[in-house]
Amino acid sequence: MEEAEKNDHNLNNRKIGKQETVYFSVKPTFKSHSVQNLKKMNENTNYNLPRSTTTYRHLNNITKNPSKLNNYSDCHPIKSPIMRIDLEKSSSQLSLNRISSLSGKLAYYNDNTNSRNNSIDDDEKNKNNDKYNEDEDNTIPSTPLFPSMRIFIAALLCCCFICISISSSNMSVALICMIKCPFNNETGDLEWQSEQEGIVLAAQNAGALLMILTGLWSDRISGKWMVGCGLVLCLIGNVVLPLFANKSYLYAVAARLTVGAADACISPAVNSLITRWFPRHERAAAIGIITGGRQIGTLFILPTAGYLCTRKDIHGGWPAIFYLSAFISGLVIIFWLPMGADKPKKQYCISKKERLFIESHIATECIGKRTTRRKVPWKDMLTSIPLWVGIGGLICHEYPLVIMLQFLPNYMRDILKFAPTKNGFISTIPILCLFISKMASSSLSSYLNTRFGIDRTKICKIFNAVGSAGLSLSVFLVPSFDKDHAFMAVGMLCSAMAFAGLHTPGVMTALLQLAPPFSGVITGLSFFGVAWFSIGNKILTKYIVQHGTIEEWTQVFYISSVVAALPIVFFTIWGEDRRQHWAAPVKGKASTNTIIPPPIWNVPRLIRTISMVKINTKKINIIIGHNDSEEENEKKNQNKINENNNKKTVIKNEKKEADINSS
């Protein structure tokens, strides 16, 4: 006990700085510690400890018969959020040896007696979440995005999208030198009809229809292995097509279906990984970096494919395009499998500081473990106006991009009369504009929110409205220029793609923020609709463009212009970028791998003493807190002041009486 008293004295006399890390800790020599001992150790110390109102809401109801703690040691530093560990046990006694193994881990929970869902409405919760996210660095030391393991994972996911983009865009250029075209005196190896070309191009989108199924499982299955499976399918599809396309166009259809299935695996898995790797305030920038891989892949394959079309000595010309695409997919697989990770905890190269930073911020959204079965709220989801508005906005955004990405080489060949090599290089210019616009607008969106505190929904609506208006107008003006003004037409195409990049911090980010626990399901629903409309768009375009005349292409661009303008109305009115009520945390669920976020206060608050420790034996909860509210402390302070004043008054009166008696 002498050593115990010595430790008590040392802790009480310890000077605590504002930024110093302080632990609530007891040496293992203490065999038993009651509430009184803990209170004695800390009665003279004020801790700058953030307090969770949910944790302390019912302390007065659970202060009876506090249990004693054995071998209580190694609590989390008070600089971090409040500690509450929920252990899934049913025994009435708790061996606290496991607490030391949980060092550095805290647990999110919902109070069963009074859930936040019953006391705070959805709008208020959304405001509180936004307020917390605007000042997250008050509790957990932040780590910069550059450099970090997060940016490395973003680069790997970007490479995965590069593979998908290369495999998607290579067909549009390869068709120019694959097919015999009597109207342009093009000589190729295959004799396909225009409708057959449309079916081959649409087959990829048909394969992407599987996204409705893969999206359901992307929040349950490891994102790392789903992405790996997609890369393997991508490799297979690119190898099969040049080997069997000369036998029948149906083999090409099967190969493109495989590429579409690869996209169906990768896209939902990537979105699910984004919600587990990047805090909410970094997601707009992360989406810009990762999805920028689609533009990088297109920038690479269009000029490369145009060059390979002219080199018959390299595997026959156009087959080399698909072999190169397969090689790149295999190369990315080699890097992804050892370095990719489903979440920060499974990445062995990440620093502990960055891992805690990510986990502490992600925990506020209660995404949960993949192994935990969580019922999808289909009724609420399918009746959610913001969700359907977001899906509609994404479809209207992707519809004209199909023309830009898939049929742009055909348009430049038919109308602008560019040679294959020149066609490939010039086709990359609009894609480059899309990439630059996407990266710049995503970074600007994050800056506006973190620097000026502008509401995320307003930012999304502004970017999306400007992007839709500019895209619609630019696409409308493209057919106004013929081959004599070819570079003016290219300028309009560049303008259209630059405005299209503004949709990344717009509708694309909004969809990901609506329900982080169901990001894979939402991605599946969204791109399922996009795939259907893309199939219809490609078939309709090939049906309209039979002879490649300016009149036929004008109809295609006018239809795309009208579709692109629709989100200006409905997304601006009904669009949202905040978590929906049907994606709220599940009541009563807990995990030892997540963390309670404290509320955000405008001024520092102090936790004065530890005066209560409680163990709930049904679902063993260790709660460390205090039961002295600020009002009670103010009353105590006022009572002390009154007592001192009364004493002074009594002393003065006694002196007066003594003076009177002496006189």
N, C-alpha and C positions, 0 to 999 in steps of 0.2 A: 504493500500500500504506500510505502514511502516513495517508490518509483512512480506510482500513479499520481500522488500529490505533486511530485516534481514536474511530471509532464503537464498536469493541470496548470501549474504555475507558469511554466514556459509558454503554454498556449495563450494564457490570459495576458501575459506581458508582451506578447509578440506584436510588433508594430506592423500594421497592414497598410500598404500603399494602395492607391486607387487601381493600378494596373497589375498588382501582384496576384499571383495564383495562390489561393488559400484552400486547403483541404479540410473538410470535417473528418478528422481521423482519430482513431484510438489505437494505442499500441496493443499488440497481441497479449501483453502481460495482464491487461484488464480482462478478467474472466466474465464479468457481468456488469452491465451498465444500465441503470434505470433512467427514467426521464430526469430525475433530480440530478444525477451525475452529469448527464449531457448538458443540462441547464447550468450547472455549476461551472462547467468548463468554459461556457461561452457567455456567461451573464454580463461580462464587462466589455464585450466586443461587438462592434457594429460592422456588419458585413454588407458590402455593396452587391447584394444578391438579387437578381431579377425574380419576381414572384409570379407564379401562375395562378390566376384567379380561380381557374377550374380546380386546381389542386387544393386551394385553401378555402374553398367555398363552404365546406361542411366540417371544418375541423372541430367546431364546438360539439358536433354530434358524435364524434368518435374519440373523445379524449378520456373516456372512462376505462379503467383497468388497462392501462398501457402495458404491453408485454415487455419483458426484458430481452435485451439483445446479447447474444454470445458471440465473441470474436468479431465484433463489429469493426470493420476496417476498410480503408482505401475507398472512401466515397469519391464521387466525381468532384472536380474543382468547382467552387461556387461561381466562377466566372462563366460557367456553362449553364444551360437551362436547368430547371428544377429536376431533382432525381426522383423517379418513381419506377421501380422495377416490378413488373408483373410476371410472376413465375407460374407456369401452367402446372400446378400441383394441387392435390386435394387433401394432403395430410395436414393435421392440426399443428404440427411442429415444423419448424424451418431450420435447417442447418445452413447457417450463413457463410459457410466456407466458400460457397459459390459466388458470393458477392465480389470477392477479390478477382475472380476470373472474368467478371463482368465490368471490370474497370474500364472506363472510357465509353461505356454503353449506357444509354438511358432508354426509357420506354415511353411511347405515346400511349395514351389511354383515353377512354371516354368514361366519365363518372356515371356509374349505373344508377345512382340515386337521383341525379339531376343532370341529365345529358344536355350538352350545349344545344342539341337540336330542339329541345323543348323550351329553351329560354331565349334564343336569339334567332330572329328570322333570317331568311336567306340573304336578303339585301345587306343586313347588318353584318352577317358573316363574311360576305364578299368584301365589304368595306374594310373589315378587320384584317382579312387576308391581304388585301392590297396594302393596308397600312403597315402590316408586318413586313411584307416583302420589300417595301420601300426603304426599310431601315434594318435589314437583316443583320448587318455587321455589328450591331450593338452587343451581341451575345457570343457569337462564334468568330474567331479570327478568320478573316477572309483570305483566300489565296487567289492570285491573279489568274486570269484565263490564259494569258500568254506569259511564260510557258507553263504548261501543266499537263497532267495525264489526260485531262478532259479534252484539251486541244488535240492530243495524239489520237484519242478515240474518235474525235470528230474527223480527223484526217483519214483514219481507216474506213469509217463509214462513208466518207466522201469517195474513197477509192471503190467501194462497193457500188455506189451509184454511178461511178465512171464506167464500170463494167456493164451495168444495165443500160446506160445511155449509148455506149458503143454498140451493144447488141441490138438496141432498138433502132438506131439511126443508120446502121450500115446497110440495111435493106433499101432505104430510099435512094442511096447513091448507086448501090450495086445493080438495081433494076435498070439503070440507064445503059449499062454495058452488058447486062444479062439478056435483055429482051430485044428481039428484032422489031424495030419501029419503022414501018413503011412511010409514015408521014414526014419523018425527019431523016430518012436514009441511014438509020442506025442499024448496024449489023451486030447481032448477038448470037448466043448459042441456043436460046430457048424461044419457042414460039407460044407465047401466052396471050390470051385475049385480055382486053382492058378489064373486064369483070373479074377474070382470074387474078390479075394483079391486085385488084381491090380486095379480094378474099384473102390473098397471102398477106397483105398489109394489115388487114383487120384481124387476122388470126392471133396476132400478138395480144391485142386487146381482149379477144375471147379468152385467151389463157389467163389474162389478168382478172377475169371474172371470178376465179378461185379466191380472190382476195376476201370475198364475203365469208369464206371458211377459214382461211389463214388468219384473218383479223380476229376471229373468235378465240383462236388458240395462241395468238402472239403474246397475250398477257399472262398465259399459263406456262408456255414452253419457253425454254431458254432462248433469248434473242440471239445469242452467239451462234447456236446451232441452226436456227432458222435462216440466218444470213448465210451461213456456210452451205446449207442445202440449196439456197437460191443461186449461189455462185456455181455450184456443181451443175445445176440444171442449165445455167447460162452457157457453161462450157460445152455441155452435150449438144444443145441446140445449134451452136455455131459450127460444131464439127459435122453434124448430120446433114445440114442443108447442102453444102457444096458436093457431098458425096452422092446424094440421091436425087437432087433437084432435076437432073436431066432425064430421069425416068418418068416422073409425073409431078405436076405442081402440088399434088396432095402431100408429097413428102416435105415440100417446102412449108406447106400449111402446118404439118405436124411439128416441124422444127420451130416455127414461129410460135406455136402454142406452148412449146417448152420454154421459150424465152419469156413469154407472157406469164407462165407459171412461176418462173424465177422472180419476176417483178412482184408477183403476188406474195411470195415468201419474204422478200427483202423489205419492201416498203412498210408493212405494218410492224415488222420486227424492229426496224430502224426507229420508227416513231416511239415504240415502246421503250427502246434503249435511251432515247433522248430524255424521256420523263424520268428515267432512273439515274442518269448521269449528269444532267444539267439542272441547276436551280432555275426557278421560274423566271427570274430576271435575266438569265443568260440564254434562254431558249430561242428567242428571236435571232440572235447572232448565230447560235448553233445551227438552227435550221438553214440560215443563209449559207453557212460554210458547207454543211453536209449535202444539201440539195444542189449546191453549186457544182457538185460532181456530175450532174446530168449535163450541164453546159460544157464542162471541161471535156467530158467524153465526146460530146458532139463536135466541139472545136477540134479535137484530135482526129476523129474518124472521117469527117467530111473531106478535108484536103487529102488525107492519106488514102482514102478510098478512091477519090478522083484520080490520084496518081497511079494507084495499082490497077485501075481500069485500063490504063494505057500500056501497062507492062504485061503483055501476054506471055513473056518469058518467065514470069514469076508465078508458078503454079496456075497458069492459064489466065491470069488477070483477076477477074472478079472472085474466084474461089479463095485467093490469097487474103481478101478482105475478111472473110469469115474465119480463116485459120488464124489470122492475127488477133481477131476478137477473142477466139478461144484461148490463145496463148496469154493474153492479158488477164482473162478470168482465172486461169490457173495460177498466174503469178500472185494475184491478190489473195487467193486461197492460202497460199504458202505463208503469207504474212498475217492473215486474219486469224487462222486457227490457233497459233501460239500466243498472239498478242491481244486478241479480242477478249472481251469479258462482258458478262451479262450485267454486272453491277460493280461498283467500286470495291466491294469486299473481296471479289474474286479476281481482281487484277493485282498480281503479285509485285508489280513495279511501282505502284502508287504509294505516295508518302502518307503517313498516318494523319498528318495535319490536313492534307487535302481530302482524305477519305472522311474524316470527321466533319469537315466543312460541307461536303456533298450530302452526307447522311443527315446532318442536322437540318439542312434546308429542304431536302426531299421529304423528310419525316412530317413536315407541316401539311403535306398533301395526303398522307395516309394511303399511299399507293398499295402497300402491302406486299407480301411475298407471292411469288408466282405459284408456289405449291399450295397456297391457301385458296380454296374454292370460294369465289365470291359471285353471288347471283347477279347476273346482268339485269338491270332494271329496264327490260324491254319496253314496257308500257310507257314509262316516263320518257325513255329515250326516243321512242318513235313518235311521241306527241310533243317533243321539245321543239319549239319554234326556232330558237337560236341554232340548234343542230341542223335542221333542214335548211335554214337560210344559209348556213355555212357550206353545206353540201352543194346547194344550188349555186352559190357564188364560186365554188371551186370548179364545178362543171362549166359554168360560163367562162371561167378563166382558161380552162384547158382546151375548150373547143377551138378557138382560133389558133392556139399553139400547135394543134395537130397539123393545121395547114402549114404553119411556119416550119415545123420540124420535119414533117414527113413528106410534104409535097413541094417544099421550097426548091430543091434541085430540079424537079419537073417543071415548075413555073419558070425558072431561069433558063431552062433548055427550050421550052416551047415559046415563050414570049420575049425574053431578053436575049435569046440566041447565044448563050455562053457555051464555050467548048467544055468538055468534061473536066479537064484539069482546072481551068479558070472557074468553072461552076463550083467545084469543090472548095476552092479557096474563098471565093466571094460569099458562099453560103455560110461560112464561119463568122463573118462580120456581124450579122444580126445576133448570132448566138453569143458572141463576145459581149455585145451590148447588154444582153439579158443577164449574163454572169456578173458584170460590173454593177449593173443596177440592183441586182438581188443582194450582193454583198454590201453595197453602200447603204441601201435602204434599211436592211436588217440592223446594221450597226447604228444608223441614225435613230431607229425606233428604240433600241435599248438605251441610247444616250438621252433621248427626250424623256424617257420614263424615269431613269435613275437620277438625271441631273436636274430636271425641272418638275418632276412629280406629276407629269401629265397622265391622266387616266388611260389605261391600256386600251380600253374599248374605243375611246375617242381616237387614239393613235391608229388603231386597226381600221376604223371607218374612214379616216382621212386618207391614209395610204391606199386603201382599196378603191375609194371613189375616184381619186386622181388617176390611179392605174387603169381602171376600167374605162374612164372617159378618154384618156390618151390612147389606149389600145384600140378602142372602137373607131376613133377619128382617123388614126394612122392606117388601120386596115382598110377603111373606106376609101382612102386616097390612093392606095397602092395601084389599082388598075387604071388610074388616070395617066400613067406613064407607059410608053411603049419602048421598043428597043432603041429608038433614037435618044431617049432620055433614061437609059438604063440605070445610071447612077443615082438619078432622082428617085427611081423606084426602090433601089437598094437603101437609100436614105430613109424612105418611109418605112421600110421593113425594119431598119435599125431603130427607128423611133418607136414602132409598135412593140418591139421586144424590150426596149428600155422601160416603157410604161408597164409591160407585163411583169417586170421584176418587182414592182411595187406591191404585187399581191403576196409576196413572201411574208412581210411583216403585217399583211392584211389578213385575208381570209385563211391562209395556210397556218399562220400562228394562232389565230382565233380557234380553229378546230382543235388544235392540240391542247389548248388551255381549258376547254369546256369540261373535260372529265379525264384528268390524268390517269386514274386507275383503269379506265377503259379506252386508253388511247389506241390500242390495237383494233378494238371493235369499231371505233369511229373511223379509223383509217380504212378498214375493210369496207364499211358502208359507203364512205366517200368515194373511194376509187372504184368500187363496184359500179356506182352510178357514172363515174367518169369513163370507165371502160365501155359501158353500153353506148353512151353518146359518142365515144370515139369510134366505135365500130360503125355506128350509123353515119358519122361524119365521113369516114373513109369510103364507105360504099357509096354514099351520096355524091362525094366528090368525083369518084371514078365514073359514076353514072352520068354526071353533068359533063365532065371533061372527056369527051370521046375523041376529039380531033385536035385538042390543044390550042383552040382559038382564043383570042382576047375576050370575046363575048362570053365564052364558057367560064373562063377564070374570073371574069367580073362578077358573075352570079355567085361563085364560091366566096369571094371576098366580101360581097355585100351581106350574105347570110351570116358570115362570121362577125361582121361589124355589129349587126343587130344583136346577136347573142352576147357579145362582149359588153354591150351597154346596159344590159339588164341589171347587174348587181348595183349599179349606181342608185337604183331605187330601193330594192328590197333589202340589200345588206346594210345600207346606210340607215334604214329605218329600224330593222329588227336584229341586226347583227350584234353579237356580244363577244367579249373576250375575258370572261371570268367563270370560275367554277360554278357548275349548276348544282341545284339542291339534290338532285338524284344521284350525284357522284360524291355526296358528303361522306365523311368517315362512318364506318359501321359502329353502331352503339355497342359498347362493352368489349370490343376487340382490343387486344394488346399484343405487343411484341417486344422482346428484349433487344431488338436490333434498331429501334428507332428512338426518336428523341422528342421530348415535350418542348415546344417553343414558348418562351415567355411572352407576355404582352409587351407592346411598345409604349413607353412612357415618355412624356416630354421632359420630365425632370427625373433625376436619380431617386430611387426609393431604397430604403434601408431595411434589411431584416435584422431585428435586434437580437433575438435569442432563439435557440432551439429549445422548445418547451414541450414538445409532444413527439412521441414515436409510436406508431400504431401498426400492428400486423393484422390483416384481415385473413382469417384462416380458410374461407371458402375459395377464394382466389387470392393467393398470398400476395399482398401489396405491402411494400415497405414505404411508408410515407415519412418524410422528414420535414418538419415545418415549425410554425409558431402559431400560438392562439391569441396573441395580443394584437388587436387591430389598431389602426392609427387613431381612431376616435378614443379608444380606451386609453391609449398612451397619452393623448392630449388631456383627457380627463385626469389621469394620474398626475401629469405635470402641473395642471391647474390646481389640483388638490394640494400638491406639495407647496405651490406658491402661496395658496391661501393659508396653509398651516404655518408657513414661515411668517407671513404677514400677521397672523393671529399671535404668534409667539412674540414678534416685535412689538405688537400693540400691548400685550400683557406686560412685557418688560418695561415699556415706557410708563404704563400705569403704575407699576410697582415702584419705579423711580420717583414718580410724582408723589405717591403716597409717602415714600420714605423722606422726601424733601419736606413735605408738609409736616410730618411727625417731628423731624429734626428741628424745624423752625418753631 
